[in-house]
Amino acid sequence: MGDIREPLRELTECGLPQALEVMGERWSFMILRACFNGLHHFEEFLSELGIARNILSNRLAKLVEHGILARQPMAEDRRKIEYRLTEKGFDLLPAMIALRQWGQKYGAEVVENPILVDAIDRLPIGPVSILSHDGRILQHQDLRFVDRAGLGRRADGSQAVAGETRGDRDGAKLQASA
């Protein structure tokens, strides 16, 4: 993807290894999916997921430790605990949906029911996409790694500015930057 590559041995220079450290195994994703489906209590996770008690306890603690879930006493019975998604947890939704769509496309042929839809028109959501700064859908061939010092420098030498688009792309309304 371009003239330079990521330093693949440098685990601290990329967010992927850090994300995998927290979410890189099946049960963490299954607990997160259960949270997105409205489950909040240890016993609910236990019965709905079929997960061993010790593994569930360990994974919940890890998700709380990393700020993905918040552990809160219930208002009506402070002896009982709820696990609630934090903003950091909700930010994982696009990744969860992308993985789910990939599994639907390349995994076993499963006819899913229920189907994830847009709340307004109740039609299925579209595929998760990679978007440019101006909203264009990008494909893998549209991506490049560049050194931070080269941000915004186009191949023709002109300088791009965030929020500005070029008129020669996808019919977008644009201003050219020189």
Secondary structure, DSSP 8 states (H G I E B T S, - for coil): --S----TT-GGG-HHHHHHHHH-SHHHHHHHHHHHTT--SHHHHHHHH---HHHHHHHHHHHHHTTSEEEEE-SS-TTSEEEEE-HHHHTTHHHHHHHHHHHHHHSS----SS--B-TTT--B-----EE-TTS-EE-GGG-----GGGTTB-TTS-B--TT---TTSTT-------
